[in-house]
């Protein structure tokens, strides 16, 4: 019942056409291919590519696994939302690998004139003339750019581990948002088997540096510096739900009423809040007793889940998940915990409750609203 989101501490796109250009503050990340050439290569029309680099705070990752995740049954996903995607074919595939060498983000943008060169680029890891990416003699288990013999301008472009590669393929009608399962990579990070230098997102070897306009594609995604509410994130999910109804009666008939408790309405990004769920019958059968029938709290069935929507866009920021958004129960009632760090600040959200009662699946949407504010 736990979902924890981390936003990047650094990201940038590196371009083979501009081998020393830094784009650390760009609003866009790219994994595109192109037949265009740079001015440096005007007499040799080699095709060009771009790759995205993304890094997360290593201390925060370690802290989550030390203090929050108490089970080995967890899942990690890298999510990027599309800004502009064109030219995909039924063979377009993006791959994610863990980077094998460290890098510095820099403060450049694609359109800077003169070109900013104070951070990572296609050739350099730190800044122009400093710490070049390895291009030959790779350490066992790592690799880098391809086609160095036929295309010398492809030298550079990052160095990555070959183990535990994640990928996502597209066709003409599939979603173009990215949701990579990188659980094996994060497990290698946590075990200390590989360094936490971040991730590289790129098209696969068979698609990069192809000199054909029919095989070029533009794949642009929002970066950490986007002015939208769609930055990349590393999403960690695990099931720490418990279910013990004690002496509570199970809610087994409808119509039913579900109310949310322990909701002050305003949270900071650092907040971790446990919401309580009060459930009851909308039309209880009349009986003689000394307490109101409407004050009796029932336990929701075990097949009950929560979701969170952005109130303005009506988009799910946390969707119903039968494994990772389970609603727990103790002898007092139902409850679930939300980590507010994964929600964009200065926005309003609402909580929805889904439960299967008496054979019917019902979604309760009773304006359980709250806001996350900057601290």
C-alpha positions in Angstrom: 0.0 0.0 0.0 3.0 2.3 -0.3 4.2 4.3 -3.3 7.2 6.6 -3.0 8.4 8.9 -5.8 11.8 10.4 -6.3 12.4 13.3 -8.7 15.8 13.5 -10.4 18.7 15.4 -8.8 20.2 15.9 -12.2 19.4 15.2 -15.9 20.6 16.3 -19.3 20.5 15.3 -23.0 23.8 14.7 -24.9 24.0 15.1 -28.7 26.4 13.5 -31.0 26.0 16.4 -33.5 27.3 18.8 -30.8 29.9 16.8 -28.9 30.8 19.5 -26.3 27.3 21.1 -25.8 25.7 20.9 -22.4 21.9 20.9 -21.9 21.7 20.5 -18.1 18.9 23.1 -17.7 16.8 22.1 -20.7 13.1 21.5 -20.1 13.3 18.5 -22.5 15.1 15.1 -22.5 15.6 13.4 -25.9 16.3 10.0 -27.2 16.0 10.9 -30.9 17.7 9.9 -34.2 18.4 12.3 -37.0 20.0 12.4 -40.5 21.0 16.0 -40.0 24.7 16.9 -39.5 26.4 19.6 -37.6 28.6 22.3 -39.1 31.7 20.4 -38.0 30.6 17.4 -40.0 29.2 19.2 -43.1 31.5 17.4 -45.5 30.8 13.9 -43.9 27.0 13.4 -43.6 27.0 10.9 -40.6 23.6 10.5 -39.0 23.2 11.8 -35.4 21.5 10.7 -32.2 20.7 12.0 -28.7 20.6 10.3 -25.4 19.1 11.3 -22.0 21.0 11.0 -18.7 19.1 10.9 -15.4 20.5 10.8 -11.9 18.7 10.4 -8.5 19.9 11.3 -5.0 21.8 8.3 -3.8 21.4 9.2 -0.1 17.6 9.4 -0.5 17.5 6.0 -2.2 19.5 4.4 0.6 17.3 6.1 3.2 14.1 4.7 1.7 15.4 1.2 1.8 16.8 1.6 5.3 13.8 3.2 6.9 10.7 2.5 4.8 10.8 -0.6 2.7 10.8 -3.6 5.0 10.0 -6.3 2.4 12.0 -7.8 -0.5 8.8 -7.7 -2.7 9.1 -4.2 -4.1 9.1 -2.8 -7.6 11.0 0.2 -9.1 9.9 2.0 -12.3 11.4 4.9 -14.3 8.6 7.1 -15.6 8.9 9.9 -18.2 5.9 11.7 -19.8 6.0 12.6 -23.5 6.3 16.2 -24.7 6.6 15.5 -28.5 7.0 12.1 -30.1 7.0 11.7 -33.9 8.3 9.3 -36.5 7.9 6.1 -34.5 7.7 2.8 -36.3 6.6 -0.7 -35.3 10.2 -1.4 -34.4 11.0 1.7 -32.3 12.5 0.7 -28.9 14.0 2.7 -26.1 16.4 1.1 -23.7 17.5 2.0 -20.1 20.8 1.0 -18.6 22.6 2.0 -15.4 25.5 4.4 -16.1 29.0 3.1 -15.3 30.7 6.5 -15.1 29.8 9.6 -13.1 28.9 13.0 -14.7 28.0 16.6 -13.9 24.7 18.1 -15.0 25.9 21.6 -16.0 23.7 24.7 -16.6 23.4 24.8 -20.4 20.5 24.8 -22.8 20.2 23.6 -26.4 19.7 27.0 -27.9 22.5 28.8 -26.0 24.7 31.0 -28.1 27.6 30.8 -27.5 27.3 27.1 -26.6 27.4 26.3 -22.9 30.1 23.6 -22.2 30.2 23.6 -18.3 28.7 20.1 -17.8 28.1 16.7 -19.3 28.1 16.4 -23.1 28.6 13.7 -25.8 32.3 13.7 -25.4 32.9 14.9 -21.8 31.5 13.8 -18.4 32.2 17.0 -16.5 32.9 19.9 -18.8 34.6 20.5 -22.1 38.1 19.2 -21.9 37.5 17.4 -18.6 36.9 13.7 -17.9 36.1 12.2 -21.3 33.7 9.3 -21.6 35.5 6.0 -22.1 35.4 5.0 -25.8 37.7 2.0 -26.0 38.9 -0.7 -23.6 35.7 -0.8 -21.7 35.7 -2.4 -18.2 34.1 -5.9 -18.4 30.4 -5.7 -18.1 30.2 -2.2 -19.6 30.0 -0.7 -23.0 29.4 2.6 -24.9 28.8 4.0 -28.3 28.7 1.8 -31.4 30.0 2.1 -35.0 33.3 3.7 -34.1 34.9 2.3 -37.2 32.2 3.4 -39.7 31.2 6.6 -37.8 34.0 8.1 -35.8 31.7 10.9 -34.6 29.8 8.4 -32.5 32.7 8.1 -30.1 31.4 9.2 -26.6 27.8 9.3 -25.6 28.1 7.6 -22.2 29.3 4.3 -20.7 26.8 1.9 -19.3 26.4 -1.5 -17.6 25.1 -4.2 -19.9 23.4 -6.1 -17.1 19.7 -5.7 -16.3 18.8 -3.5 -19.3 15.1 -2.4 -19.4 13.3 -1.5 -22.6 10.0 -0.3 -24.0 8.8 -0.8 -27.6 6.3 1.3 -29.5 3.9 0.9 -32.3 1.6 3.3 -34.1 -1.2 3.1 -31.5 0.6 2.4 -28.2 1.1 4.9 -25.4 4.3 7.0 -25.9 4.7 7.7 -22.2 7.6 5.7 -20.7 7.2 3.3 -17.8 10.3 1.1 -17.5 10.6 -1.6 -14.9 14.1 -1.0 -13.5 13.7 -3.2 -10.4 16.8 -5.3 -11.4 18.9 -2.2 -11.8 17.9 -0.8 -8.4 18.6 -4.1 -6.8 22.1 -4.0 -8.2 22.5 -0.4 -6.8 21.3 -1.5 -3.4 23.6 -4.5 -3.3 26.6 -2.4 -4.2 27.2 -4.5 -7.3 27.2 -1.3 -9.5 27.6 2.4 -8.8 24.7 4.7 -8.5 25.7 7.0 -11.3 22.2 7.2 -12.7 20.5 6.0 -15.9 20.9 6.5 -19.7 17.9 6.3 -22.0 18.6 5.7 -25.7 17.3 4.0 -28.7 18.7 0.5 -29.3 21.9 -0.3 -31.3 20.0 -1.4 -34.4 18.2 2.0 -34.6 20.9 4.5 -33.8 23.2 6.1 -36.4 20.9 4.9 -39.3 21.4 7.0 -42.4 17.7 6.8 -43.5 15.1 9.5 -43.1 12.5 6.7 -43.0 14.1 5.4 -39.7 14.5 8.7 -37.8 12.3 9.4 -34.8 11.9 12.3 -32.4 11.3 11.2 -28.8 11.1 14.1 -26.4 10.1 13.9 -22.8 9.8 16.4 -20.0 12.9 16.9 -17.8 13.3 17.9 -14.1 13.4 21.5 -15.3 10.0 21.4 -17.0 7.5 24.1 -16.2 4.8 21.5 -16.3 3.7 19.1 -13.6 5.3 16.1 -15.5 8.9 15.7 -14.5 10.5 12.3 -14.6 10.4 10.2 -11.5 11.7 7.0 -10.0 8.7 5.3 -8.5 9.2 2.7 -5.7 6.2 0.5 -4.8 5.8 -2.1 -2.1 3.0 -3.9 -0.2 3.1 -3.3 3.5 -0.6 -3.6 4.0 -2.2 -5.5 6.9 -5.7 -6.7 7.4 -7.2 -7.5 10.8 -10.8 -6.5 11.3 -10.9 -7.4 15.0 -14.5 -7.1 16.2 -15.6 -4.9 13.3 -18.4 -6.1 11.1 -17.6 -6.5 7.4 -19.4 -4.1 5.1 -21.2 -6.5 2.8 -24.2 -4.7 1.4 -24.9 -1.5 -0.4 -25.7 1.4 -0.6 -22.8 2.4 1.6 -21.2 5.5 2.9 -17.4 6.0 3.0 -15.8 9.0 4.7 -12.2 10.0 5.1 -10.7 11.0 8.5 -7.4 12.4 9.6 -7.3 14.8 6.6 -6.1 18.3 7.7 -6.4 19.4 4.1 -2.9 20.9 3.7 0.5 19.0 3.6 4.1 19.7 3.0 6.1 17.6 0.5 8.0 16.0 3.4 4.7 14.9 5.0 3.8 11.2 5.5 0.1 11.0 6.4 -2.0 8.0 7.4 -5.6 8.5 6.3 -8.4 6.7 8.2 -11.4 5.4 6.4 -14.8 5.3 8.1 -17.4 3.1 6.4 -21.1 2.5 7.1 -24.5 1.6 5.7 -26.4 4.4 4.0 -29.8 3.0 5.1 -29.2 0.8 8.1 -32.0 -1.4 9.2 -33.9 0.1 12.2 -33.4 -1.7 15.5 -33.9 -0.7 19.1 -30.5 0.3 20.6 -29.0 3.1 22.7 -26.4 4.3 20.1 -27.0 5.8 16.7 -26.7 3.2 13.9 -24.9 5.9 11.8 -21.9 5.9 14.3 -21.1 2.2 13.7 -17.9 1.8 11.8 -17.6 -1.2 9.4 -14.6 -2.8 7.9 -14.3 -2.5 4.1 -13.7 -5.8 2.3 -10.1 -6.8 1.7 -10.5 -6.0 -2.0 -10.3 -2.2 -1.3 -7.9 0.3 -2.8 -7.2 4.0 -3.0 -6.2 6.3 -5.9 -5.1 10.0 -6.1 -6.1 12.4 -8.9 -4.9 15.9 -9.8 -7.9 18.0 -9.1 -7.3 20.4 -12.1 -6.3 18.0 -14.8 -8.4 15.0 -13.5 -5.4 12.7 -14.2 -4.4 9.9 -11.9 -1.1 10.6 -10.2 -1.5 7.3 -8.3 -3.9 4.9 -9.9 -5.7 2.0 -8.3 -3.4 -1.0 -7.9 -4.5 -4.3 -6.5 -1.0 -4.9 -5.1 0.4 -1.5 -4.1 -2.6 0.7 -3.1 -4.3 -1.8 -0.9 -6.2 -0.3 2.0 -5.2 -1.8 5.4 -7.5 -2.6 8.3 -7.0 -2.8 12.1 -9.6 -3.3 14.9 -10.3 0.5 14.7 -11.0 0.6 11.0 -9.4 1.0 7.5 -6.4 3.1 6.8 -3.6 3.8 4.2 -0.5 5.9 4.1 0.5 8.5 1.5 4.0 9.9 0.9 3.5 13.5 -0.2 6.9 13.8 -1.7 5.7 12.3 -5.0 3.0 15.0 -5.5 3.7 18.3 -7.2 3.5 21.2 -4.6 1.0 24.0 -4.9 -1.6 21.8 -6.4 -4.9 20.3 -5.2 -5.6 16.5 -5.2 -8.5 14.2 -4.4 -8.6 10.7 -3.1 -10.9 8.0 -4.5 -11.7 4.7 -2.7 -12.6 1.6 -4.6 -14.1 -1.5 -3.0 -15.9 -4.6 -4.0 -19.0 -4.9 -1.8 -21.6 -7.6 -2.3 -20.2 -8.6 -5.7 -20.3 -5.0 -7.0 -17.2 -2.8 -7.5 -17.9 0.7 -6.3 -15.7 3.8 -6.6 -16.4 6.4 -3.8 -15.6 9.9 -5.0 -16.9 12.2 -2.2 -14.5 15.2 -2.7 -11.8 14.0 -0.3 -9.6 16.9 -1.3 -6.2 18.1 0.0 -3.4 20.4 -1.1 0.4 20.0 -1.1 2.2 23.3 -0.4 5.8 24.4 -0.6 7.6 24.2 2.8 
